[in-house]
Amino acid sequence: MAVVRLARRAFASAAGASGAWRLQLVSGACELPHPQKRSTGGEDAWFIRGNTVGVADGVGGWARKGVDSGEYSRTLMSSAHAAVGSSGVVPTPLQVLTHAHGKVKCAGSSTACIVQLHEAALRTINLGDSGFLLCRLLSSSDDDDSAATNADSEDDEQTLKWQVVYEAPHQSHYFNCPYQLGYNNGDSPEQGQRVELPTQDGDLIVLGTDGLFDNLFPAQITSLLDTVLPPTPEIDAASMEKVASCIAHTAHKSAKGTKTKTPFAQAAARAGYEFTGGKMDDITVVVSLVASAAAAAKL
């Protein structure tokens, strides 16, 4: 548990097994347990280690059997944290998750999402209804080549907005029953969706458990980024932690709403259920900025 929660702020090392990395992650996290689970710390877990980050959400249904599923998710993430630095070769997210899954020997189950910056690409795996957004600052002229050619650089900066360029799809067997890893039960790491995405300096990854994505739409998250993260953000972990905190607390506020329009309410309606407002839950957010090694070296 301590390993998972200790690295609230992290900055990736400037070198890997194959030499200097051109791009690195600067990451920060915020975790808000369900109000009724604060005494136990909730059932979410996360880790940050260099250029690899992850979140997990212990499935609360185990509580009816007297099992703390938070123990499963915390052990899963602490084992993933250890796996990233266990050898000179950086393991892929699938290898990290497979190793971690094999190390957990307690009852319970959990979703999991791991994102890793490898050279100029994001290697990812997502199993269940946690997930991530890859966000990028784009100007309104990006859809108009001629406008982009003639636009003044200062005007371009004024029109820059955060936009989602990739959203990890969720995996569910049926409504409110996500894919999940378990000890001698559940799904397998190989069933997680694996995607490799090109990335660039200045991109932002917003990683979260379902407590985030059940209560905020992607457009709401990018709107928050426009407010709290300027086009030329400070490149330090403390800034990323503040962004993660802003997103998490906004999701928590939405979860408390009884008439709020939320992704969970929409999903419930599609499944034939009547539900309005937000869904109170543990909320965990990890925010990672892709930064050049040169900019990072100035910290």
C-alpha positions in Angstrom: 0.0 0.0 0.0 2.8 2.4 0.9 4.5 1.8 -2.4 1.4 2.7 -4.4 0.6 5.9 -2.5 4.1 7.1 -1.8 4.9 8.5 -5.3 2.2 11.1 -5.5 4.4 13.2 -7.6 7.0 11.8 -10.0 9.3 12.9 -12.8 10.6 10.3 -15.2 14.4 9.6 -15.2 16.2 11.2 -18.2 17.6 7.9 -19.3 16.5 4.3 -19.9 18.2 1.1 -20.7 18.7 2.1 -24.3 20.1 5.6 -23.5 18.5 9.1 -23.2 14.8 9.4 -23.9 13.8 12.3 -26.1 10.4 12.5 -24.3 9.5 12.0 -20.7 6.4 12.0 -18.5 5.8 14.5 -15.7 3.0 13.1 -13.6 0.8 13.9 -10.6 -2.1 12.1 -8.9 -5.2 12.7 -6.8 -7.2 10.1 -5.0 -10.6 10.7 -3.4 -12.1 7.7 -1.6 -15.9 7.3 -1.4 -17.1 9.3 1.6 -18.2 6.0 3.3 -14.8 4.3 2.7 -12.4 7.0 3.9 -11.5 5.0 7.0 -10.2 2.2 4.8 -8.8 4.4 2.0 -11.3 3.2 -0.6 -10.8 0.5 -3.2 -8.9 2.4 -5.9 -5.1 2.3 -6.3 -2.5 3.8 -8.6 1.2 4.0 -9.2 3.7 6.3 -10.9 7.1 5.0 -11.8 9.2 6.9 -14.4 7.4 6.8 -17.8 4.8 4.2 -16.7 1.6 5.0 -14.8 -1.4 3.0 -13.8 -4.7 2.9 -12.0 -6.9 0.1 -10.6 -10.4 0.0 -9.2 -11.2 -2.8 -6.8 -14.7 -4.2 -7.4 -16.9 -3.2 -4.5 -19.3 -6.2 -4.8 -16.8 -8.3 -2.8 -17.8 -6.4 0.3 -21.0 -8.5 0.5 -18.7 -11.5 1.0 -16.7 -9.7 3.7 -13.8 -9.1 1.3 -11.9 -5.8 1.0 -11.4 -5.5 -2.7 -9.2 -2.5 -2.0 -6.5 -5.0 -0.9 -6.6 -6.6 -4.3 -6.2 -3.4 -6.3 -3.5 -2.0 -4.0 -1.5 -5.2 -4.3 -2.0 -5.2 -8.0 -0.6 -1.7 -8.4 2.3 -2.2 -6.0 3.3 -5.3 -7.9 3.0 -3.4 -11.2 5.2 -0.6 -9.7 7.8 -3.2 -8.8 7.6 -4.9 -12.2 8.5 -1.7 -14.1 11.8 -1.5 -12.4 12.6 -5.1 -12.0 15.0 -5.4 -14.9 17.2 -3.3 -17.2 14.7 -3.8 -20.0 11.4 -1.8 -19.7 8.5 -4.3 -19.8 5.4 -3.5 -21.9 2.2 -2.6 -20.1 0.9 -6.2 -20.8 4.0 -7.7 -19.3 3.7 -5.4 -16.3 0.0 -6.3 -15.8 0.6 -10.0 -16.3 3.4 -10.0 -13.7 1.3 -8.0 -11.2 -1.7 -10.3 -11.8 0.4 -13.3 -11.0 1.6 -11.8 -7.7 -1.8 -11.1 -6.2 -2.9 -14.0 -4.0 -5.8 -12.4 -2.1 -9.5 -12.6 -2.7 -11.1 -9.8 -4.7 -11.0 -8.4 -8.3 -10.1 -5.2 -10.0 -10.1 -3.3 -13.3 -6.7 -2.0 -14.5 -5.3 0.6 -16.9 -1.6 1.1 -17.6 -0.1 3.7 -19.9 3.6 3.9 -20.7 5.6 6.4 -22.7 8.2 4.5 -24.9 10.3 6.7 -27.1 7.7 8.7 -29.1 4.7 6.4 -28.5 2.3 5.5 -25.8 2.0 1.8 -25.1 -1.3 1.1 -23.3 -3.5 -1.6 -21.9 -7.0 -1.1 -20.4 -9.1 -3.9 -18.9 -12.5 -2.9 -17.6 -14.0 0.5 -17.1 -11.1 2.5 -15.9 -9.4 4.3 -18.8 -7.5 7.3 -20.2 -7.8 10.2 -22.5 -4.9 11.4 -24.7 -5.4 15.2 -25.0 -3.6 17.7 -27.2 -3.6 21.5 -27.6 -5.1 22.2 -31.0 -6.2 25.5 -32.6 -9.4 26.2 -34.5 -7.2 26.7 -37.6 -6.0 23.1 -37.5 -9.1 22.1 -39.6 -8.3 24.8 -42.1 -4.9 24.6 -43.8 -5.1 28.0 -45.4 -6.1 29.7 -42.1 -3.2 27.9 -40.4 -0.8 29.1 -43.0 -1.8 32.8 -42.7 -2.6 32.9 -39.0 -0.5 35.1 -36.7 1.4 33.0 -34.1 -0.1 35.1 -31.3 -3.6 34.6 -32.6 -3.0 30.9 -32.9 -2.0 30.7 -29.2 -5.2 32.5 -28.2 -7.3 29.9 -30.0 -5.5 26.9 -28.6 -7.9 24.4 -26.9 -7.4 21.1 -25.3 -9.0 18.3 -27.4 -9.3 14.6 -27.0 -7.4 12.8 -29.7 -8.0 9.3 -28.2 -10.4 7.9 -25.7 -9.8 4.4 -24.3 -13.1 2.4 -24.7 -14.4 0.6 -21.7 -14.9 -3.1 -21.5 -18.0 -4.6 -19.8 -19.7 -8.0 -19.8 -23.0 -6.1 -19.2 -24.1 -2.9 -17.6 -22.1 -2.1 -14.5 -20.1 -5.3 -14.7 -16.7 -4.4 -16.1 -13.9 -6.8 -17.2 -11.8 -7.5 -14.1 -8.8 -9.4 -12.9 -9.1 -11.7 -10.0 -7.4 -14.4 -8.0 -8.5 -17.8 -9.5 -11.4 -16.0 -11.2 -12.2 -13.2 -13.6 -10.7 -12.2 -16.8 -7.1 -12.4 -17.9 -4.6 -9.6 -18.7 -4.5 -10.7 -22.4 -8.2 -9.7 -22.7 -7.3 -6.1 -22.0 -7.4 -3.8 -25.0 -3.8 -2.9 -26.1 -3.2 0.2 -28.2 0.0 2.0 -29.3 -0.4 5.7 -30.0 2.0 8.3 -31.5 2.5 11.2 -29.1 4.4 14.5 -29.1 5.8 17.1 -26.8 3.0 18.8 -24.9 0.5 16.0 -25.0 -1.4 15.3 -21.8 -2.7 11.9 -20.6 -5.6 11.9 -18.1 -5.8 8.4 -16.5 -8.7 7.6 -14.2 -10.9 5.0 -12.6 -14.7 4.8 -13.3 -15.3 7.3 -10.5 -14.0 9.9 -13.0 -15.4 8.7 -16.2 -18.9 7.9 -14.8 -19.3 11.5 -13.6 -17.5 13.7 -16.2 -17.8 13.6 -20.0 -14.5 14.0 -21.9 -15.6 17.5 -23.1 -16.0 18.5 -19.5 -12.5 17.3 -18.7 -10.9 19.2 -21.6 -12.9 22.3 -20.6 -11.3 22.0 -17.1 -7.9 21.7 -18.8 -8.5 24.9 -20.7 -9.1 26.6 -17.4 -6.3 25.3 -15.2 -3.6 24.4 -17.8 -2.4 27.2 -20.0 -0.9 26.5 -23.5 2.6 26.7 -22.1 2.1 24.9 -18.7 4.7 24.7 -16.0 6.6 21.5 -16.4 6.7 20.1 -12.9 5.0 17.4 -11.0 3.4 19.8 -8.5 1.5 21.4 -11.3 0.3 18.0 -12.6 -0.9 17.1 -9.1 -2.9 20.3 -9.0 -4.5 19.5 -12.3 -5.4 16.0 -11.2 -6.9 17.4 -8.0 -9.0 19.9 -9.9 -10.4 17.1 -12.2 -11.0 14.7 -9.3 -12.8 17.3 -7.1 -15.0 18.3 -10.1 -15.9 14.7 -10.7 -16.7 14.4 -7.0 -19.0 17.4 -7.2 -20.8 15.9 -10.2 -21.1 12.6 -8.3 -23.1 14.3 -5.5 -25.5 15.9 -8.0 -29.0 14.3 -8.2 -30.0 15.9 -11.5 -26.6 16.2 -13.1 -26.2 14.8 -16.6 -23.5 12.2 -16.4 -22.0 9.4 -18.5 -23.2 6.8 -15.9 -26.8 8.1 -16.2 -26.6 7.9 -20.0 -25.2 4.3 -19.8 -28.0 3.3 -17.4 -30.6 4.7 -19.7 -29.2 2.8 -22.7 -29.3 -0.4 -20.6 -32.9 0.2 -19.7 -32.5 1.5 -16.2 -33.9 4.7 -14.7 -31.1 6.7 -13.1 -30.4 10.4 -12.8 -27.5 12.4 -11.5 -24.0 11.3 -10.6 -22.6 8.1 -9.1 -20.7 8.4 -5.9 -17.6 6.3 -5.9 -13.9 6.3 -5.3 -12.3 8.8 -7.7 -8.7 8.5 -8.8 -7.0 10.7 -11.4 -3.4 10.5 -12.7 -2.3 13.4 -15.1 0.9 13.0 -17.1 2.4 15.6 -19.3 4.6 14.5 -22.2 7.7 16.8 -22.1 10.9 17.0 -24.0 14.1 16.0 -22.1 15.6 19.4 -22.8 12.7 21.2 -21.0 12.7 18.7 -18.2 16.4 19.2 -17.6 15.7 22.8 -16.6 13.8 21.7 -13.5 
